[in-house]
């Protein structure tokens, strides 16, 4: 269940607080896919959108207030 507004977008696709998200780990990860991740040293998982920029992979929140998180191998 989405507990914070990080995935609530001002327009377009949005996951408002209270939304239930069903995750299928069998689906391939691709650009713009939504993923559930647990960052190193974090307790709770977070929902983010995968964004590829050149050779770098980012985890992007839909709410503009939240920064991009660069994916680094072994830190998820």
Steps between C-alpha positions, in 0.01 A plus 500: 500500500633845408553692825662828384439740213826426315315319219212746475554695177344838418389356161501166321564168672476533877493280811321705769547425869296194590537331160564126514771382259537138388854404399592220258870413542487287182455803274817637337631839608490747212516875452205675670395185689389540860705305754490432870849545649667498839799730515807405699447583872127565444228322692203548270476431127422785261315514172691678222513521123813374322650762268799440274711803406795411279671214687366597843191358670290718731211439737254782449212612719197641319464792742744775393599574862693171523849471342621241251694217661784361293503121494837360600561127473479337841331793675144374466 
